[in-house]
Amino acid sequence: IMQVTDLHLTYGIDYHDRHTLRLIEEMAEFSDPDLIVITGDIAMSPMGPSLFGTLYRRLEKLGIPWTFVFGNHETDFKDYGRYLDKIQDPEHLLFKVGPEVTTGSYGNFIIETQVAGSPFMNLYLMDSRTENDNTLSGYDYMTLDQIAWYRSHAAQDQVSGLESLAFMHMPLVHYEDYVDATLIDGDMQEGMICYQGVDTGFFDAMVDYGMTKGLFVGHYHNNNFIFMKDGIMLAYGQATGFNGYGFLERGARIIDVDASHMMTSHLLLESELAL
């Protein structure tokens, strides 16, 4: 899996956006992933839906399965529907709006992976929502409906013995526990985590069922670290977009799962593509 995050497409025709789109294509050619996952903040612009349409066409041409979750900036100017209107007869995009929940979450779904026709691993794509002025962090959070939806499927995974990974945009408060852990790779350069506004129990649910082995997020462009907590890999992606803030080199996170379900991950940086 090649995780790219925080593209922050802004103008479309400017150098930075063209550089972002070209980098994604070059990293895909270099790493040859089975799946590309975009963990949010695809666009931050009044032209967001149009920019998403450009991204959609470019990724479809790669011929590689891909998917995405929304971040906290796509709806700064337009609603989700305007983005999804740009999806026309997808051949490689694996995205679902997901089940309707009463509290407004949008885009929770599962990708079921197989090897030689047999179930291999589930991928949970979760909506971490947008802004919320009523929380200390100023950010929204996963709802109890979402947690209940996850628990119902994780219970099925537990019965079938099917492990999983999860992807969302906004980190959980548990990412703050990096201070007591040994980082596997990457670094903390942001100075803070800026997590979801309320802990509604997603991490506890992952621990309870023991089937989700890693959570991959974006959001803060100068954090790119991984650590283990209670048997779960908590990871940041590598910021990919050149119109987003931040001083880290742009790139992606590569996630490998072998036939025995051993998972490893490493960063892929733009400078490596020229080697």
C-alpha positions, 0 to 999 in steps of 0.5 A, a space after each residue: 500500500 502506498 499512503 499519500 496524504 495532505 495533497 492540499 491542491 490549491 490552484 491546479 495550474 501552478 507549479 506546486 500542484 503540478 509537482 504534487 500530481 507528478 510526484 504521486 505518479 512517479 512514486 507509484 511507478 517506483 514502488 508499484 503498489 497494489 493500492 494507493 490510499 489518500 488520507 485526506 486534505 486532497 484540496 483546500 480551495 474554492 476549486 476543490 471539486 475541480 481539482 479533485 476531478 483532475 486528480 481522479 483522472 490522473 490516478 485512473 490513468 495509472 491503472 492501480 486500485 486507489 481510494 481516499 478518505 476526506 480530511 478537514 479541509 475539503 469542505 472549506 468551500 464546497 460540500 462532499 457531493 460536489 467532489 463525488 460528482 466528479 467520479 464518472 464510471 470509475 475503473 480503479 477507484 475503490 470508494 464508498 459513501 458508506 452506511 448512513 449514520 445519524 450524526 453525519 459521518 461520511 465515507 466509512 467503508 471496508 476494502 476486502 483484500 484477497 490473495 489467490 481468491 481467499 480473504 487476506 485482510 480488511 482495510 477500514 477507511 474512516 471519516 474523522 470529520 472536520 472542524 468543531 468549535 465546541 472541542 478543546 482542539 477545535 477539531 471534530 471527532 469520530 462519532 459513537 455511531 462510527 465506533 458501533 459500526 466498526 465494532 460490529 465488523 471487527 467482531 465478525 473479523 474476530 470470528 473469521 480470524 481476519 486481520 485489518 488496517 485502518 486509515 483516517 485523516 485526523 490522529 487519535 489522542 493516543 498518538 501523544 503517547 509517542 513520548 513514552 515509546 521508541 519511534 520505529 521511523 520518522 520524527 516529531 517535528 510539529 511540536 504537537 499532535 492536534 488530535 480529534 476533539 473527543 476520544 469516543 473509543 476507537 482505539 479501545 475498540 481496536 484493542 478489544 477485538 485485537 484484529 486491527 494491527 495498524 492505524 495510518 493518518 495524516 493532518 500534521 505535515 511535519 510529523 511522520 513517525 511510527 510507534 507501537 501501542 498495545 500491539 497496534 502500529 500508530 503511524 503518520 503518513 508523509 506529507 505529499 502536497 507542495 502547496 501545504 505548509 511544512 519543511 519535511 521532504 515530500 513523499 509517501 509511506 509504504 506499507 508492506 504485509 507479507 503472506 504471514 501477515 508480518 507488517 512493515 512500513 517505511 517512508 519513500 521520499 522524493 529524493 530517493 526516486 532519482 537514485 
